[in-house]
Structures are given as C-alpha cells and as structure tokens.
Amino acid sequence: MGQAHDVLERARTARLEGRYEDALRDHLWFHENALAVEPSLAGVRLSFALRDWIYLAEQFPLARRALQGLRDRDTARMLNGGESRDLFRDIVAINSALGEEKATHDLFVRMDIQMPALAAQCADFALPALVAAEDFTLARRHLGDPAARVAALAASLNAYTEELVKTGGTSSAPALLSFVLNYTKEVRLVVEVLHRQDEEELAEQVSRAALDDLKSDALRDAVEREFETPGATIKAMVAHARANVTEH
C-alpha cells in the first residue's frame, strides 16, 4: 500500500484509540493530497474516507465543521471561476456524507443560472439531490433522453458483467452487486422523475427496458429482485462477506 492509503489507515486507528485531533489531521491531509500521491484512490477518497470522517464527526463535532468548511470552500470556488465537473463531484459527495443534499440542490440551481453548460455536464451527479428536493421540473430538464440514459447504464453493467465472466473472478462478486445496486438506484431516479412529470407511458417503457437491455439472465434476475425488494442486494453483499469470513 502507498503513503496515502497508510494515512487513511492511520486516521482510522487514531479515531478508534480516541485520538480525535490526530484523526482529523490525517483526514484533512488525505482529502487534500491523496490523489496527487495515489490517483487510484479517487473512489476511496469520496466513499470510504468520507464514511470514516463521518464516524469521527459523531464523536468529535469539530470534524463535521471541518468537512463543512471544505464543502463551503469548494462551493465558493465553483461559483467564482474555479468550476469543474470533478470539483462538483467532490461537493456532492461531501454533502451526501453530511446528509445535506439541500446544499447540492441550492448550488446546482445557481449553476443552472450562472453556468448552464457546466450544469448540464454535472446533472448526473446532481440528480439524486434534485429528486430529494422534489425539484422534478429541473430534474426533468436535465434528464435528457431517459431511454438513452438507461440504455447507457445497461450497457455499462453488461460490459462489466461480461468482463467478470471472462476473467472468472468470483472475488469480484461484491463489486458486481455494488454495480447492480447503483444501476437500480439510477433507474429508480429516472422513473420517479418521469412519474412526477406525468410521463407514465415513458416511465413504463424505461422500466421495461431497464430489464430487457440486460444480456445475462442471472443479472436480470438480480436487478429485478432489487426493484421488487429494495435492499435485497445489500443483503446479498452482507451474506457474501459473511461467507468469506466463514471460509477463512
């Protein structure tokens, strides 16, 4: 493992040992410097690292204020000439970790007015917050062609599944389940926006295509199960993790 990963592990250890200031110092360093040292940690930086930061904030309120401070700084950058899709993704991830999706909605509304071209590029990141805010008019305007959107999502899931079959990597099952979970979340968002805009026929068409466009019967079954019973994929992920622990 590299330096950045070691810093993240050190932050986790410091939190568990009650050294909260040390943990916060390492989280701040990781968020600001990890990608320059280890670009492969881009996903970790906006998922597991932020999750751990929130765990720290539950015990050390200063950590929450520090994370909000980073969000506010980046928001100011977005609105003052430093705008980019990557920066918006950072802000969205932080707001999601904080449970402050309204801040994402408020920022996107301003972007839609001040920088509409960039807003269009960032709309996929903003969509969950727009739906949470029940701003379905703005969400629909940035949804584009719903059928094409779902077809692209299905193509990505098919491609990942085909690669998994080629490599025979059963150890990648948790990642596949995560892809399934994200796919169903994305499709649900699209369908909800269409329902709320009274486009019932298109919503039904998209819902059918979300299953019909999947090439694997097993994959289709997994997605249909998650549609019918939200949370089924999470249960499968937990069961897989427990099975691995038992085997070892």
Residue pairs with C-beta under 8 A, 6 or more apart in sequence:
1 9
2 37
2 38
3 37
3 38
4 30
4 33
4 34
4 37
4 38
4 41
5 38
5 41
5 44
7 26
7 29
7 30
7 34
8 26
8 27
8 30
8 34
8 41
8 44
8 48
8 49
8 52
10 22
10 26
11 22
11 23
11 24
11 26
11 27
11 30
11 52
11 56
12 23
12 52
14 20
14 22
14 23
14 26
15 23
15 52
15 55
15 56
15 59
20 56
20 59
20 60
20 62
20 63
21 60
23 56
23 60
23 63
24 56
24 60
24 62
24 63
24 66
27 49
27 52
27 53
27 56
27 63
27 66
28 66
28 70
30 45
30 49
31 45
31 49
31 53
31 70
34 41
34 44
34 45
34 49
35 41
35 42
35 45
46 89
46 90
46 93
47 93
50 67
50 93
50 94
50 97
51 97
53 63
53 67
53 97
54 64
54 67
54 97
54 98
56 63
57 63
57 64
57 67
64 98
67 94
67 97
67 98
68 98
68 100
70 94
71 91
71 94
71 95
71 98
71 100
71 103
74 87
74 90
74 91
74 94
75 91
75 103
75 107
77 83
77 87
78 87
78 88
78 91
78 107
78 111
79 107
79 110
79 111
79 114
83 111
83 115
83 118
84 118
85 118
85 121
85 122
85 125
88 107
88 111
88 118
88 122
88 125
88 126
89 122
89 125
91 103
91 104
91 107
92 104
92 125
92 126
92 129
95 101
95 103
95 104
95 129
96 104
96 128
101 128
101 129
101 132
101 133
102 129
102 132
102 133
104 126
104 129
105 126
105 129
105 130
105 132
105 133
105 135
108 119
108 122
108 123
108 126
108 129
108 130
108 138
109 135
109 138
111 118
111 119
111 122
112 119
112 138
112 142
119 126
119 142
120 142
123 142
123 143
123 144
126 142
127 139
127 142
127 143
127 189
127 193
128 185
128 189
130 136
130 138
130 139
130 142
131 139
131 189
131 192
131 193
134 196
136 193
136 196
136 197
137 197
139 193
140 193
140 194
140 197
143 149
143 190
143 193
146 190
146 193
146 194
146 202
146 206
147 202
147 205
147 206
147 209
149 190
150 186
150 187
150 190
150 206
150 209
150 210
150 213
151 209
151 213
153 183
153 186
153 187
153 210
154 183
154 209
154 210
154 213
154 214
155 213
156 179
157 179
157 180
157 183
157 214
157 219
158 213
158 214
158 215
158 216
158 219
160 176
160 179
161 176
161 179
161 215
161 216
161 219
162 215
164 172
164 176
173 240
174 237
174 240
174 241
177 222
177 233
177 236
177 237
177 240
178 237
180 219
180 222
180 223
180 226
180 233
181 226
181 233
181 234
181 237
183 210
183 223
184 223
184 226
184 227
184 230
184 233
187 206
187 207
187 210
187 227
188 227
190 206
191 203
191 206
191 207
194 200
194 202
194 203
194 206
195 203
210 223
210 227
211 220
211 223
211 224
211 227
214 220
214 223
222 233
222 236
225 232
225 233
226 232
226 233
